[in-house]
Amino acid sequence: MKLQYQLNAAFTTLLIVIMSVTAYTIYSLLLNLLIQDEQRQLRAKGELLVSILNDEYNSVNVQRFLNEQDLQLFIYDSNSDQILLSTLPSNVTKHWVENYDLSSDEQPLWRAGDERYVVSKIAFYTEIPGAELVLVTPLDDLQAVQHTFIFRLLVVFLIGVSAAIALSYLLTRRLVTPLTRLKHQIKKIQNRQFDDLKEIDASGEIKEVEQSVMEMARELERYISSQKQFFQNASHELKTPLMTIQGYAEGIRDGVFTESDAERGLDVVVQEISRLKKIINEMILLAKLDSEENIYEKELIKVEELITLIVERALPLANERSISLDYDTKLDTLLEADKEKLLQASMNIVSNAVRHAESKVEVRSYEKNERVYLTVADDGPGVNEDLIPHLFHRFVKGKGGETGLGLAIARAIIERSGGAIAVETSHLGGALFIVSFPKKENEK
């Protein structure tokens, strides 16, 4: 069953149950209220009659007066146990006198055959000391009023239920329609029809879900695109050294390269094999960083110690290229990360800066807003604006790059450490890599 029908059925059922209970309660209480009200009216009428009749009691005049009032009553003399006057059949009043306690002030419903009556008794002060006026009203009259009221109430309830169901249908349709459209958008994502995705008209939590779905779709599209690009670049990067190795190997086998040419060819083969091995190892490392949890073991690292290790490893490369490596080790703060992996990521960034620098590389650290920042700046040509959004993707490399995997590995390691990496233009004119981590409080 569709969600809209389920919501409508649940709401309608709940509404019917509530109204049925309400109607039954009203029906049960209404008769009691009518009886109590009728007893008050009978008492008021009786007291009025008594006040009039007490002034001048005459059986003939009283009989005529009572007949004119169209009331059902009788006057009972408790001393003589006789009915003095009555507007009711004699057998009915006789039955009541014999079966009911007329001396009680609280009178229940009296029965006469299949009929029931509401009763009110009032003392009748005349020259006859024991006279009492008893007024009655058939319960059927009250039940007729009850049924009329209940019928009208039922009509109101039916109109209310119909209006509520119609309103429920409109509201649930307004709620479910965006969900149905969102389902179609998700189906397009499943079929990878990213160009056909459209925003839906919704509000509240459904709009938030729709925005999350769209963000997921964009990220999935980017991921699929990056995977395609990755396989294309990977095949190209692996194919180039393999073709070189194959060419020299076949040339040496067929005698095309001899003596010095053969030796030079073997050197090229060895170099290409080393390059191929490096690419494969970096691809394996990236795959492990993405999929294996136990490859990453966190520990507490001092920022000062990390920068010292980075400089020690990067200094030979900087000296070889005559690059000045400027750094500071004043920040006494802890990070929580895999020490060797984070050192590898940092070295990838610093070695990249050394390769592109003209004369100087700076490594700095500072704290801001409960985060620790490491920056690497160089005075090289910087990063092309078009390349910045893709710089940390696999096999994306700028001019002078090696495998195109170093910065991708650096980003994977840094993000696994709970950090983030970005690139900007440095004050030296080249690239500025900014790495940030959550600050770890020093343990006493």
C-alpha positions as CSV (number, residue, x, y, z in Angstrom):
1,M,0.0,0.0,0.0
2,K,1.3,3.5,-0.9
3,L,2.4,5.8,1.9
4,Q,-0.4,8.3,1.2
5,Y,-3.1,5.6,1.5
6,Q,-1.5,4.3,4.7
7,L,-1.4,7.8,6.3
8,N,-5.0,8.5,5.2
9,A,-6.2,5.1,6.5
10,A,-4.4,5.6,9.9
11,F,-5.7,9.2,10.3
12,T,-9.3,8.2,9.3
13,T,-9.3,5.2,11.7
14,L,-8.0,7.3,14.6
15,L,-10.5,10.0,13.8
16,I,-13.4,7.5,13.7
17,V,-12.3,5.9,17.0
18,I,-12.0,9.3,18.7
19,M,-15.4,10.5,17.5
20,S,-17.1,7.2,18.3
21,V,-15.8,7.3,21.8
22,T,-16.9,10.9,22.1
23,A,-20.3,10.2,20.7
24,Y,-20.9,7.2,23.0
25,T,-19.8,9.3,26.0
26,I,-22.1,12.1,25.0
27,Y,-25.0,9.7,24.4
28,S,-24.5,8.1,27.8
29,L,-24.3,11.4,29.7
30,L,-27.0,13.2,27.7
31,L,-29.9,11.2,29.0
32,N,-28.8,11.7,32.6
33,L,-28.5,15.5,32.0
34,L,-31.9,15.5,30.4
35,I,-33.4,13.6,33.3
36,Q,-31.8,15.9,35.9
37,D,-33.0,19.0,33.9
38,E,-36.5,17.6,33.6
39,Q,-36.6,16.9,37.4
40,R,-35.6,20.6,38.0
41,Q,-38.3,21.8,35.6
42,L,-40.9,19.5,37.2
43,R,-39.9,20.8,40.7
44,A,-40.2,24.4,39.5
45,K,-43.6,23.8,37.9
46,G,-44.7,21.9,41.0
47,E,-43.7,24.7,43.4
48,L,-45.5,27.2,41.2
49,L,-48.6,25.0,41.3
50,V,-48.4,24.5,45.0
51,S,-48.1,28.2,45.7
52,I,-51.2,28.8,43.6
53,L,-53.2,25.9,44.9
54,N,-52.4,26.5,48.6
55,D,-54.1,29.9,48.5
56,E,-57.5,28.3,47.7
57,Y,-57.9,24.5,47.7
58,N,-61.1,23.2,46.1
59,S,-61.1,19.8,44.5
60,V,-63.3,20.9,41.6
61,N,-61.2,24.0,40.9
62,V,-58.0,22.1,41.3
63,Q,-59.1,19.4,38.8
64,R,-60.2,22.1,36.3
65,F,-56.9,24.0,36.7
66,L,-54.7,20.8,36.4
67,N,-56.6,19.8,33.2
68,E,-55.9,23.2,31.8
69,Q,-52.2,22.9,32.5
70,D,-51.8,19.7,30.5
71,L,-49.6,18.2,33.2
72,Q,-49.2,14.5,34.2
73,L,-49.5,14.5,38.0
74,F,-51.5,13.3,40.9
75,I,-52.1,14.4,44.5
76,Y,-51.6,11.7,47.1
77,D,-52.7,11.7,50.7
78,S,-50.2,9.8,52.7
79,N,-52.4,9.7,55.8
80,S,-55.3,8.1,54.1
81,D,-53.2,6.4,51.5
82,Q,-55.5,7.7,48.7
83,I,-55.2,9.4,45.4
84,L,-57.0,12.7,45.8
85,L,-56.6,14.0,42.2
86,S,-54.9,12.6,39.1
87,T,-54.4,13.4,35.4
88,L,-53.1,9.9,34.9
89,P,-54.9,6.5,34.5
90,S,-56.0,5.2,37.9
91,N,-54.3,1.8,37.4
92,V,-50.9,3.5,36.8
93,T,-51.1,5.7,40.0
94,K,-52.3,2.7,42.0
95,H,-49.3,0.6,40.7
96,W,-46.9,3.4,41.8
97,V,-48.5,3.8,45.2
98,E,-48.2,0.1,45.8
99,N,-44.6,-0.3,44.5
100,Y,-42.7,2.9,45.2
101,D,-41.8,4.7,48.4
102,L,-43.5,8.1,48.1
103,S,-42.0,9.3,51.3
104,S,-38.5,9.5,49.8
105,D,-37.3,12.8,48.4
106,E,-35.0,11.2,45.8
107,Q,-37.1,9.3,43.4
108,P,-35.8,6.9,40.8
109,L,-37.3,6.4,37.4
110,W,-40.8,4.8,37.9
111,R,-42.1,2.1,35.6
112,A,-45.6,1.5,34.4
113,G,-45.6,-1.5,32.0
114,D,-43.0,-0.8,29.4
115,E,-43.0,2.9,30.1
116,R,-40.6,4.8,32.4
117,Y,-41.2,8.2,34.0
118,V,-39.2,11.0,35.5
119,V,-40.7,11.9,38.9
120,S,-40.6,15.0,41.1
121,K,-42.5,15.1,44.5
122,I,-43.5,18.3,46.3
123,A,-45.3,18.8,49.7
124,F,-48.8,20.2,49.2
125,Y,-49.7,22.4,52.3
126,T,-53.5,22.5,52.4
127,E,-56.1,21.7,55.0
128,I,-55.2,18.1,54.3
129,P,-51.8,17.7,56.1
130,G,-50.4,14.7,54.3
131,A,-51.1,15.8,50.7
132,E,-48.2,15.6,48.3
133,L,-48.0,16.7,44.6
134,V,-46.3,14.2,42.3
135,L,-45.4,15.3,38.8
136,V,-44.2,12.9,36.1
137,T,-42.9,13.0,32.6
138,P,-42.6,10.0,30.3
139,L,-39.0,9.1,29.6
140,D,-39.8,8.5,26.0
141,D,-40.2,12.3,25.5
142,L,-36.7,12.8,26.8
143,Q,-35.3,10.0,24.7
144,A,-36.9,11.6,21.7
145,V,-35.0,14.7,22.5
146,Q,-31.9,12.6,23.0
147,H,-32.2,10.9,19.7
148,T,-32.9,14.2,17.9
149,F,-29.8,15.7,19.4
150,I,-27.7,12.6,18.7
151,F,-28.9,12.5,15.1
152,R,-27.9,16.1,14.6
153,L,-24.6,15.5,16.4
154,L,-24.0,12.5,14.1
155,V,-24.6,14.7,11.0
156,V,-22.1,17.2,12.3
157,F,-19.6,14.4,13.0
158,L,-20.0,13.0,9.5
159,I,-19.5,16.4,8.0
160,G,-16.5,16.9,10.2
161,V,-15.0,13.5,9.4
162,S,-15.6,14.1,5.7
163,A,-13.9,17.5,5.9
164,A,-11.1,16.1,8.0
165,I,-10.5,13.2,5.6
166,A,-10.5,15.5,2.6
167,L,-8.0,17.8,4.4
168,S,-5.9,14.8,5.4
169,Y,-5.8,13.7,1.8
170,L,-4.7,17.1,0.6
171,L,-2.0,17.4,3.3
172,T,-0.7,13.8,2.8
173,R,-0.7,14.4,-0.9
174,R,1.4,17.5,-0.4
175,L,3.7,15.5,1.9
176,V,3.9,12.4,-0.3
177,T,4.2,14.1,-3.7
178,P,7.7,15.5,-3.0
179,L,8.7,12.0,-1.7
180,T,7.5,10.4,-4.9
181,R,9.4,13.0,-7.0
182,L,12.5,12.4,-4.8
183,K,12.1,8.7,-5.5
184,H,12.3,9.4,-9.2
185,Q,15.4,11.5,-8.7
186,I,17.1,8.7,-6.7
187,K,16.1,6.3,-9.5
188,K,18.0,8.6,-11.9
189,I,21.0,8.5,-9.6
190,Q,20.8,4.7,-9.6
191,N,20.9,4.8,-13.4
192,R,23.6,7.4,-13.4
193,Q,21.5,10.0,-15.2
194,F,23.1,12.9,-13.4
195,D,22.4,15.4,-16.1
196,D,18.6,14.8,-15.7
197,L,18.5,15.5,-12.0
198,K,16.1,18.4,-11.0
199,E,15.4,20.0,-7.7
200,I,12.0,19.3,-6.2
201,D,9.6,21.8,-4.6
202,A,9.6,20.8,-0.9
203,S,10.1,22.2,2.5
204,G,11.2,21.2,6.0
205,E,12.9,17.9,6.5
206,I,12.0,16.7,3.0
207,K,13.9,19.6,1.5
208,E,16.9,18.8,3.7
209,V,16.8,15.2,2.5
210,E,16.5,16.4,-1.1
211,Q,19.5,18.6,-0.6
212,S,21.5,15.7,0.9
213,V,20.5,13.5,-2.0
214,M,21.6,16.1,-4.5
215,E,24.9,16.6,-2.7
216,M,25.3,12.8,-2.7
217,A,24.6,12.7,-6.4
218,R,27.2,15.4,-7.1
219,E,29.7,13.6,-5.0
220,L,28.9,10.3,-6.7
221,E,29.2,11.9,-10.1
222,R,32.5,13.4,-9.2
223,Y,33.7,10.1,-7.7
224,I,32.7,8.1,-10.9
225,S,34.3,10.7,-13.0
226,S,37.5,10.6,-10.9
227,Q,37.5,6.8,-11.1
228,K,37.2,6.9,-14.9
229,Q,40.0,9.5,-15.0
230,F,42.0,7.4,-12.6
231,F,41.8,4.3,-14.7
232,Q,42.6,6.3,-17.8
233,N,45.6,8.0,-16.2
234,A,46.7,4.7,-14.5
235,S,46.6,2.9,-17.8
236,H,48.6,5.6,-19.4
237,E,51.1,5.9,-16.5
238,L,51.6,2.1,-16.5
239,K,51.6,1.7,-20.3
240,T,54.4,4.2,-20.9
241,P,57.2,2.5,-18.8
242,L,56.0,-1.0,-20.0
243,M,56.3,0.1,-23.7
244,T,59.8,1.5,-23.0
245,I,60.8,-1.7,-21.2
246,Q,59.3,-3.8,-24.0
247,G,61.0,-1.8,-26.7
248,Y,64.5,-2.0,-25.2
249,A,64.0,-5.7,-24.3
250,E,63.0,-6.6,-27.8
251,G,65.8,-4.4,-29.3
252,I,68.4,-6.2,-27.1
253,R,67.0,-9.6,-27.9
254,D,66.9,-9.0,-31.6
255,G,70.4,-7.4,-31.7
256,V,69.3,-4.0,-32.6
257,F,71.1,-2.6,-29.5
258,T,74.6,-3.8,-29.0
259,E,77.5,-3.0,-26.7
260,S,77.1,0.5,-25.3
261,D,73.6,0.9,-26.7
262,A,72.6,-2.3,-25.0
263,E,74.1,-1.2,-21.7
264,R,72.3,2.1,-21.9
265,G,69.1,0.3,-22.8
266,L,69.4,-1.9,-19.8
267,D,69.9,1.1,-17.6
268,V,66.7,2.6,-19.0
269,V,64.9,-0.7,-18.4
270,V,66.0,-0.7,-14.8
271,Q,64.9,2.9,-14.3
272,E,61.5,2.3,-15.8
273,I,61.1,-0.8,-13.7
274,S,61.9,1.3,-10.6
275,R,59.4,3.9,-11.7
276,L,56.8,1.3,-12.4
277,K,57.4,-0.3,-9.0
278,K,57.0,3.1,-7.4
279,I,53.7,3.8,-9.1
280,I,52.3,0.3,-8.2
281,N,53.4,0.7,-4.6
282,E,51.7,4.1,-4.3
283,M,48.5,2.8,-5.9
284,I,48.5,-0.1,-3.4
285,L,49.0,2.3,-0.6
286,L,46.1,4.5,-1.7
287,A,43.9,1.4,-2.0
288,K,44.8,0.4,1.5
289,L,44.3,3.9,2.9
290,D,40.8,3.8,1.4
291,S,39.8,0.3,2.5
292,E,41.8,-1.0,5.5
293,E,41.3,0.3,9.0
294,N,44.2,-1.5,10.7
295,I,46.8,0.1,8.4
296,Y,46.4,3.4,10.3
297,E,47.6,3.4,13.9
298,K,47.1,6.7,15.7
299,E,49.5,8.0,18.4
300,L,50.3,11.3,20.0
301,I,52.9,13.4,18.1
302,K,54.5,16.6,19.0
303,V,54.3,19.2,16.2
304,E,57.9,20.3,17.0
305,E,59.1,16.7,16.6
306,L,57.2,16.3,13.3
307,I,58.6,19.4,11.7
308,T,62.2,18.3,12.8
309,L,61.7,14.9,11.2
310,I,60.3,16.6,8.0
311,V,63.3,18.9,7.7
312,E,65.8,16.2,8.4
313,R,64.4,14.1,5.5
314,A,63.8,17.0,3.1
315,L,67.2,18.8,3.7
316,P,69.3,16.5,1.4
317,L,66.8,17.1,-1.5
318,A,66.8,20.9,-0.8
319,N,70.6,21.0,-0.7
320,E,70.8,19.1,-3.9
321,R,68.7,21.7,-5.7
322,S,70.3,24.6,-3.8
323,I,67.0,25.5,-2.1
324,S,66.9,27.3,1.2
325,L,64.7,25.4,3.7
326,D,63.4,27.8,6.4
327,Y,61.3,26.3,9.3
328,D,60.3,26.9,12.9
329,T,59.9,24.4,15.8
330,K,58.4,26.6,18.5
331,L,54.9,25.1,18.7
332,D,54.6,22.8,21.7
333,T,51.3,21.1,20.8
334,L,50.2,17.5,20.3
335,L,48.5,15.8,17.3
336,E,46.9,12.4,17.2
337,A,47.8,10.5,14.0
338,D,49.9,7.7,12.5
339,K,53.4,9.1,12.9
340,E,55.0,7.4,9.9
341,K,52.0,7.9,7.6
342,L,51.7,11.6,8.5
343,L,55.5,12.0,8.0
344,Q,55.1,10.5,4.6
345,A,52.2,12.9,3.7
346,S,54.2,15.9,4.9
347,M,57.3,14.7,2.9
348,N,55.2,14.4,-0.2
349,I,54.1,18.1,0.2
350,V,57.5,19.4,1.2
351,S,59.4,17.5,-1.6
352,N,56.8,18.8,-4.1
353,A,57.5,22.4,-2.9
354,V,61.3,21.8,-3.1
355,R,61.0,20.5,-6.7
356,H,59.0,23.6,-7.8
357,A,60.8,26.3,-5.7
358,E,63.1,28.8,-7.2
359,S,65.2,29.4,-4.2
360,K,63.2,29.1,-0.9
361,V,60.7,26.9,1.0
362,E,59.2,27.8,4.3
363,V,57.6,25.3,6.8
364,R,55.5,27.0,9.6
365,S,53.1,26.0,12.3
366,Y,50.6,27.9,14.4
367,E,47.3,27.5,16.4
368,K,43.9,29.0,15.6
369,N,40.4,28.3,16.8
370,E,41.4,25.0,18.6
371,R,43.1,23.7,15.5
372,V,46.8,23.2,14.6
373,Y,48.0,24.5,11.2
374,L,51.1,23.4,9.2
375,T,51.9,25.5,6.1
376,V,54.5,24.8,3.4
377,A,55.2,27.8,1.1
378,D,57.6,28.1,-1.9
379,D,58.6,30.9,-4.3
380,G,58.0,28.8,-7.5
381,P,55.5,29.5,-10.3
382,G,52.6,28.4,-8.1
383,V,49.6,26.2,-9.1
384,N,47.5,27.0,-12.1
385,E,44.0,28.1,-11.1
386,D,42.3,25.5,-13.3
387,L,44.3,22.8,-11.6
388,I,43.6,23.7,-8.0
389,P,40.2,21.9,-7.8
390,H,41.8,18.6,-9.1
391,L,45.2,18.9,-7.6
392,F,44.7,16.2,-4.9
393,H,43.1,13.7,-7.3
394,R,45.0,10.7,-8.4
395,F,47.3,11.0,-11.4
396,V,46.7,14.7,-11.6
397,K,50.1,16.5,-11.8
398,G,51.3,19.8,-12.9
399,K,54.4,20.8,-14.7
400,G,57.4,18.9,-13.3
401,G,55.3,16.4,-11.4
402,E,56.3,12.8,-11.0
403,T,53.6,10.1,-10.7
404,G,50.7,12.3,-9.8
405,L,50.0,10.2,-6.7
406,G,52.0,12.0,-4.0
407,L,49.5,14.7,-3.2
408,A,46.6,12.2,-3.5
409,I,48.3,10.0,-0.9
410,A,49.0,13.1,1.3
411,R,45.3,14.1,1.2
412,A,44.2,10.5,2.1
413,I,46.5,10.3,5.1
414,I,45.6,13.8,6.4
415,E,41.9,13.2,6.1
416,R,42.3,9.8,7.9
417,S,43.9,11.8,10.7
418,G,40.8,14.0,10.9
419,G,42.6,16.9,9.2
420,A,42.1,18.9,6.0
421,I,44.4,20.1,3.2
422,A,44.1,23.1,0.9
423,V,46.3,25.0,-1.5
424,E,46.5,28.8,-2.1
425,T,49.0,31.4,-3.3
426,S,51.8,32.0,-0.9
427,H,53.3,35.3,0.1
428,L,56.5,34.2,-1.6
429,G,54.7,34.1,-4.9
430,G,54.4,30.3,-5.3
431,A,52.1,27.7,-3.8
432,L,51.0,27.6,-0.2
433,F,49.8,24.2,1.2
434,I,47.8,24.5,4.3
435,V,47.2,21.5,6.5
436,S,45.0,21.7,9.6
437,F,44.3,19.2,12.5
438,P,42.1,19.2,15.6
439,K,44.2,20.3,18.6
440,K,45.0,17.6,21.1
441,E,45.3,18.7,24.7
442,N,48.6,18.0,26.4
443,E,48.2,15.2,29.0
444,K,49.6,16.1,32.4
